[in-house]
Amino acid sequence: MAIPIVLSLVVAALPACATAPALNYEIVRDLKATMFDIAWNPDGTFALACGQDGKLYKYANGGITEIPSGVAVDLNGVDWKPDGSEALIVGAEQTVLRYKGDSVTTIKSNGDVTRPYKAVRWNPSGTEALLVGGSMSYGLVATYDGSTIKDISIWGTHGINDLRWSPDRSYCLMVSDDNEVYKYTGTGYTTLTGANGRLFGISWNGADQSAMIVGLGGKAYRYDGTNFSAISTNTTEDLFSCTWSQNGTFALITGGTGGIYSYDGTTFKKDYQEQGTPNVYSVGWHPAGDYAIIVGSGPVIKSFAGTPSPPKKDGGKKSGYEDIVPIAGIAFLLAIVMKMRTERNRRPDGK
């Protein structure tokens, strides 16, 4: 019998333009599970979302399908090989799965409950993937060349939470739990200083070749390739992820008490507050750049239309808020079975 599914998501629909676009939000939540990450196949035909207790889902053509992962551990990160031929999924107990042709193969799962993998990224050429993770006392970095997983070394004294390759493809930045950012060139790494606190997410802006980094207690930084500068966020909410839009006009940032923020390089502001203060973990922009899906946990159904700014009052009703409607051109009949993750928050507590 088909399992009823409800997907935890935010959809931000964008018109094709060079300036900051108007946004529409549609949020569908059900307090049943948590999704930690989402990634689109490079050709834009479907996305994979991974999450709590081995849950793995495929979104395609307005529908959602559960894919048996074969594991019951939390799955924390997913990334596609640049040619779209396969995806790697990583999680607790150093689990590594390969998704290819709608089948899932377990590459590794060693039962190490203290040092999970937290994120994975293929290098731009697709010859190697980097897997990062660890614990509050151990930084874990490994490579996968298509056949073998190899630990590089113990980096630092705290876990690594996220990583991204630079737009020029020359190096990868990794952010950690211990005031450290690592610059990895493919053959070695250096430790960069200037971004303080526990750091959870990173995203590059291809338009100006800078990186945004977010973390615990509302911390946010801009990295210009040489130096870090603090970004004023005016929030103490933990910020779990940040993702620049394809045209580089603004980034979407997700938070630990239900906040969704935007940043256009100058102004950092809250666009939306989900009811019930759920954790919101990851943003996946469609490759065409016209909408994004944001996954997390928590009970909320709401839609927002307009520019990413505080809504205006109009006759006692908030302008820009409306009843749930399908976003033009996107028919969503969604379902992901979700439940709240309790004490093991994905990024702050090592997933």
Secondary structure by P-SEA (a helix, b strand, c coil): cccbbbbbbbbbbbcccccbbbbbbbbbbccccccccccccccccbbbbbbccbbbbbbcccbbbbcccccccccccccccccccbbbbbbccbbbbbbccccccccccccccccccccccccccccccccccccccbbbbbcccccbbbbccccccbbbccccccccccbbbbbccccbbbbbcccbbbbbcccccccccccccccccbbbbbbccbbbbbbcccbbbbbbcccccccccccccccccbbbbbccccccccccccbbbbccccccccccccccccccccbbbbbbbbbbbbccccccccccccccccccccccccccccccccccccccccccccccccc
